[in-house]
């Protein structure tokens, strides 16, 4: 609410990424920015086929907001490229048409992977919080261990790939991010 008020005050467009809007667990529903009073006047919200629909890398999504914001985005996009390949658009349309039947099973699979990842990393001595949404966990590092150095050592010594928190900026230092997108069978 404070962010919406401040953006309105400063005449700044608030850009809200809601890519995990359906990929949430334990009854949590990621909010839309438009649930906040006044946000419709200053925000644009992005969604993606990448997360919920397992279409990572296909680069297909959409934006919601006032016509002037979405229209400006469409104009910029038209100068960048000619659009997403029609086959990808058809696959996305099919995914959206069939999502009511498919999403619950996909979310259940990711919840199972999340629970296994949280348990495994916690058992290994990293006190991990179980995320409410997403396909990643954030693990805290012991003090004085830089995340990039830890990631490099884990790759070199164990062949395990993680993303150092520092890759996300100063606020990520002291953590590393682990993905649970790979099935347990494929990870073995």
C-alpha contacts under 8 A as a table, 3 or more apart, distances in Angstrom:
res1	aa1	res2	aa2	distance
1	X	4	X	5.23
1	X	5	X	6.28
1	X	36	X	6.26
1	X	37	X	7.64
2	X	5	X	5.11
2	X	6	X	6.07
3	X	6	X	5.08
3	X	7	X	6.05
4	X	7	X	5.23
4	X	8	X	6.14
4	X	14	X	7.34
4	X	36	X	7.71
4	X	38	X	6.88
4	X	39	X	5.85
4	X	42	X	7.31
5	X	8	X	5.19
5	X	9	X	6.18
5	X	38	X	7.64
6	X	9	X	4.95
6	X	10	X	6.21
7	X	10	X	5.16
7	X	11	X	5.69
7	X	12	X	4.75
7	X	13	X	6.57
7	X	14	X	6.50
7	X	42	X	6.96
8	X	11	X	5.01
8	X	12	X	6.37
8	X	41	X	7.88
8	X	42	X	6.20
9	X	12	X	7.85
11	X	42	X	7.67
12	X	42	X	7.00
13	X	42	X	5.23
13	X	43	X	5.58
13	X	44	X	7.39
14	X	42	X	5.97
14	X	43	X	4.50
14	X	44	X	6.40
15	X	43	X	5.81
15	X	44	X	5.21
15	X	45	X	6.05
15	X	46	X	7.61
16	X	33	X	6.69
16	X	43	X	7.15
16	X	44	X	6.24
16	X	45	X	4.69
16	X	46	X	6.15
17	X	45	X	5.92
17	X	46	X	4.91
17	X	47	X	6.48
18	X	21	X	5.45
18	X	30	X	7.64
18	X	32	X	6.95
18	X	45	X	6.63
18	X	46	X	5.75
18	X	47	X	5.31
18	X	48	X	7.84
19	X	46	X	6.82
19	X	47	X	4.62
19	X	48	X	5.10
19	X	49	X	7.73
19	X	50	X	7.60
19	X	51	X	6.41
19	X	52	X	7.66
20	X	23	X	4.96
20	X	24	X	6.89
20	X	30	X	7.18
20	X	47	X	7.89
20	X	51	X	6.30
20	X	52	X	6.55
20	X	133	X	6.50
20	X	134	X	5.83
21	X	24	X	7.05
21	X	29	X	7.02
21	X	30	X	5.31
21	X	31	X	7.35
21	X	32	X	7.86
21	X	47	X	7.75
21	X	52	X	7.85
22	X	29	X	7.41
22	X	30	X	7.56
22	X	52	X	6.08
22	X	103	X	7.75
23	X	51	X	7.19
23	X	52	X	5.41
23	X	107	X	5.86
23	X	133	X	5.74
23	X	134	X	6.05
24	X	27	X	7.43
24	X	28	X	5.94
24	X	29	X	6.35
24	X	30	X	7.08
24	X	107	X	7.03
24	X	132	X	5.78
24	X	133	X	3.96
24	X	134	X	6.58
25	X	28	X	5.65
25	X	29	X	7.94
25	X	107	X	7.35
25	X	111	X	6.47
25	X	132	X	5.49
25	X	133	X	5.92
26	X	132	X	7.16
28	X	132	X	6.27
28	X	133	X	7.63
30	X	133	X	7.51
31	X	35	X	6.88
32	X	35	X	5.56
32	X	36	X	7.96
32	X	45	X	7.70
33	X	36	X	5.86
33	X	39	X	6.40
33	X	43	X	7.45
33	X	45	X	6.96
34	X	37	X	7.18
34	X	38	X	7.88
34	X	39	X	5.36
34	X	40	X	5.73
34	X	43	X	7.77
35	X	39	X	7.55
36	X	39	X	5.64
37	X	40	X	7.61
38	X	41	X	5.74
38	X	42	X	7.31
39	X	42	X	5.38
39	X	43	X	5.47
40	X	43	X	5.74
40	X	44	X	7.80
40	X	65	X	6.64
40	X	66	X	6.85
41	X	66	X	7.22
43	X	65	X	6.50
43	X	66	X	7.89
44	X	63	X	6.68
44	X	64	X	5.72
44	X	65	X	4.70
44	X	66	X	7.30
44	X	69	X	6.83
44	X	70	X	7.43
45	X	63	X	5.51
45	X	64	X	5.15
45	X	65	X	6.41
46	X	61	X	7.35
46	X	62	X	5.86
46	X	63	X	4.45
46	X	64	X	6.46
47	X	61	X	5.53
47	X	62	X	5.40
47	X	63	X	6.25
48	X	51	X	6.67
48	X	52	X	7.86
48	X	59	X	7.86
48	X	60	X	6.18
48	X	61	X	4.02
48	X	62	X	6.40
49	X	52	X	6.30
49	X	53	X	5.24
49	X	54	X	6.94
49	X	55	X	5.55
49	X	56	X	7.21
49	X	58	X	7.99
49	X	59	X	7.70
49	X	60	X	5.75
49	X	61	X	5.47
49	X	92	X	6.90
50	X	53	X	5.91
50	X	54	X	5.35
50	X	55	X	4.19
50	X	56	X	3.95
50	X	57	X	6.87
50	X	58	X	7.09
50	X	59	X	7.22
50	X	60	X	7.24
50	X	61	X	7.80
51	X	54	X	5.34
51	X	55	X	6.69
51	X	56	X	6.46
51	X	134	X	7.78
51	X	135	X	7.96
52	X	55	X	7.98
52	X	103	X	7.25
52	X	106	X	7.76
52	X	107	X	7.86
53	X	95	X	6.86
53	X	103	X	7.69
55	X	58	X	5.59
55	X	59	X	7.83
55	X	60	X	7.94
56	X	59	X	7.02
58	X	88	X	6.93
59	X	84	X	7.49
60	X	84	X	6.91
60	X	88	X	7.42
60	X	89	X	7.29
60	X	92	X	7.46
63	X	70	X	6.66
64	X	70	X	6.72
65	X	69	X	6.43
65	X	70	X	6.10
66	X	69	X	5.45
66	X	70	X	6.31
67	X	70	X	5.19
67	X	71	X	5.56
68	X	71	X	5.09
68	X	72	X	6.08
69	X	72	X	5.23
69	X	73	X	6.28
70	X	73	X	5.01
70	X	74	X	6.13
71	X	74	X	5.02
71	X	75	X	6.21
72	X	75	X	5.07
72	X	76	X	6.34
73	X	76	X	5.19
73	X	77	X	6.06
74	X	77	X	4.97
74	X	78	X	6.09
75	X	78	X	5.18
75	X	79	X	6.77
76	X	79	X	5.38
76	X	80	X	6.55
77	X	80	X	5.05
77	X	81	X	6.42
77	X	82	X	7.99
77	X	83	X	7.83
78	X	81	X	5.73
78	X	82	X	6.05
78	X	83	X	7.35
79	X	82	X	7.68
84	X	88	X	6.79
84	X	89	X	6.68
85	X	88	X	5.47
85	X	89	X	6.51
86	X	89	X	4.90
86	X	90	X	6.10
87	X	90	X	5.06
87	X	91	X	6.21
88	X	91	X	5.02
88	X	92	X	6.10
89	X	92	X	5.04
89	X	93	X	6.13
90	X	93	X	5.07
90	X	94	X	6.20
91	X	94	X	5.11
91	X	95	X	6.15
92	X	95	X	4.98
92	X	96	X	6.18
93	X	96	X	5.14
93	X	97	X	6.14
94	X	97	X	4.99
94	X	98	X	6.13
95	X	98	X	5.22
95	X	99	X	5.64
96	X	99	X	5.13
97	X	100	X	7.76
98	X	101	X	5.99
98	X	102	X	6.44
99	X	102	X	4.92
99	X	103	X	5.39
100	X	103	X	6.00
100	X	104	X	7.53
101	X	104	X	6.91
102	X	105	X	5.81
102	X	106	X	6.50
103	X	106	X	5.03
103	X	107	X	5.99
104	X	107	X	5.17
104	X	108	X	6.10
105	X	108	X	5.01
105	X	109	X	6.23
106	X	109	X	5.12
106	X	110	X	6.35
107	X	110	X	5.12
107	X	111	X	6.02
108	X	111	X	5.00
108	X	112	X	6.21
109	X	112	X	5.18
109	X	113	X	6.36
110	X	113	X	4.96
110	X	114	X	5.94
110	X	135	X	6.89
110	X	180	X	7.52
110	X	181	X	7.47
111	X	114	X	4.91
111	X	115	X	6.10
112	X	115	X	5.23
112	X	116	X	6.27
113	X	116	X	5.11
113	X	117	X	6.05
113	X	180	X	6.03
113	X	181	X	7.85
113	X	183	X	7.39
113	X	184	X	7.58
114	X	117	X	5.12
114	X	118	X	6.06
114	X	130	X	7.39
114	X	131	X	7.91
114	X	135	X	7.14
114	X	136	X	7.71
114	X	137	X	7.69
114	X	180	X	6.43
115	X	118	X	5.21
115	X	119	X	6.10
115	X	130	X	7.37
116	X	119	X	5.16
116	X	120	X	6.04
117	X	120	X	5.10
117	X	121	X	6.07
117	X	137	X	7.80
117	X	180	X	6.88
118	X	121	X	5.41
118	X	122	X	5.90
118	X	128	X	5.95
118	X	129	X	7.19
118	X	130	X	6.25
118	X	137	X	7.32
119	X	122	X	5.13
119	X	123	X	5.97
120	X	123	X	5.12
120	X	124	X	6.25
121	X	124	X	4.92
121	X	125	X	6.55
121	X	126	X	5.47
121	X	127	X	7.38
121	X	128	X	6.80
121	X	139	X	7.79
122	X	125	X	5.21
122	X	126	X	4.75
122	X	127	X	5.04
122	X	128	X	5.76
123	X	126	X	7.20
126	X	139	X	6.11
126	X	140	X	6.43
126	X	141	X	7.23
127	X	139	X	6.90
127	X	140	X	6.94
128	X	137	X	7.28
128	X	138	X	6.73
128	X	139	X	5.37
128	X	140	X	7.13
129	X	137	X	7.55
129	X	138	X	7.54
129	X	139	X	7.89
130	X	137	X	7.15
131	X	134	X	6.99
131	X	136	X	7.63
131	X	137	X	6.46
135	X	179	X	5.91
135	X	180	X	5.64
135	X	181	X	6.26
136	X	177	X	6.46
136	X	178	X	5.46
136	X	179	X	4.45
136	X	180	X	5.98
137	X	177	X	5.71
137	X	178	X	5.36
137	X	179	X	6.60
137	X	180	X	7.88
138	X	175	X	6.26
138	X	176	X	5.70
138	X	177	X	4.61
138	X	178	X	6.49
139	X	175	X	5.32
139	X	176	X	5.34
139	X	177	X	6.28
139	X	178	X	7.65
140	X	174	X	5.90
140	X	175	X	4.33
140	X	176	X	6.64
141	X	145	X	6.53
141	X	147	X	7.33
141	X	174	X	5.29
141	X	175	X	5.36
141	X	176	X	7.33
142	X	145	X	6.07
142	X	174	X	7.43
143	X	174	X	7.13
145	X	149	X	7.33
145	X	150	X	6.79
145	X	174	X	7.17
146	X	149	X	5.42
146	X	150	X	6.25
146	X	173	X	6.97
146	X	174	X	6.44
147	X	150	X	5.03
147	X	151	X	6.06
147	X	164	X	4.77
147	X	165	X	5.96
147	X	166	X	6.26
147	X	173	X	6.07
147	X	174	X	5.87
147	X	175	X	6.12
147	X	176	X	6.13
148	X	151	X	5.08
148	X	152	X	6.18
148	X	163	X	7.98
148	X	164	X	5.07
148	X	165	X	7.59
148	X	166	X	6.68
148	X	167	X	7.98
149	X	152	X	5.16
149	X	153	X	6.16
150	X	153	X	5.16
150	X	154	X	6.07
150	X	164	X	7.59
151	X	154	X	5.18
151	X	155	X	6.20
151	X	161	X	7.07
151	X	162	X	5.86
151	X	163	X	6.60
151	X	164	X	5.79
151	X	176	X	7.61
152	X	155	X	5.17
152	X	156	X	6.13
153	X	156	X	5.07
153	X	157	X	5.73
153	X	158	X	7.85
154	X	157	X	5.33
154	X	158	X	5.34
154	X	159	X	6.48
154	X	160	X	5.71
154	X	161	X	7.10
154	X	162	X	7.91
155	X	158	X	5.60
155	X	159	X	4.38
155	X	160	X	4.80
155	X	161	X	5.51
155	X	162	X	7.80
156	X	159	X	5.81
156	X	160	X	7.97
162	X	176	X	6.64
162	X	177	X	5.99
162	X	178	X	5.43
162	X	179	X	7.71
163	X	167	X	7.12
163	X	176	X	5.65
163	X	177	X	5.11
163	X	178	X	6.64
164	X	167	X	5.69
164	X	168	X	7.96
164	X	172	X	7.77
164	X	173	X	7.48
164	X	175	X	6.67
164	X	176	X	4.49
164	X	177	X	6.34
165	X	168	X	5.64
165	X	169	X	7.25
165	X	171	X	7.75
165	X	172	X	4.05
165	X	173	X	4.91
165	X	174	X	6.63
165	X	175	X	4.90
165	X	176	X	4.61
165	X	177	X	6.36
166	X	169	X	5.05
166	X	170	X	5.81
166	X	171	X	7.32
166	X	172	X	4.95
166	X	173	X	4.52
166	X	174	X	7.70
166	X	175	X	7.75
167	X	172	X	7.20
168	X	171	X	7.23
168	X	172	X	5.54
169	X	172	X	5.64
169	X	173	X	7.19
170	X	173	X	5.49
172	X	175	X	5.90
172	X	176	X	7.65
173	X	176	X	7.84
179	X	182	X	7.78
180	X	183	X	7.53
182	X	186	X	6.28
182	X	187	X	6.14
183	X	186	X	5.28
183	X	187	X	6.17
184	X	187	X	5.03
184	X	188	X	6.25
185	X	188	X	5.50
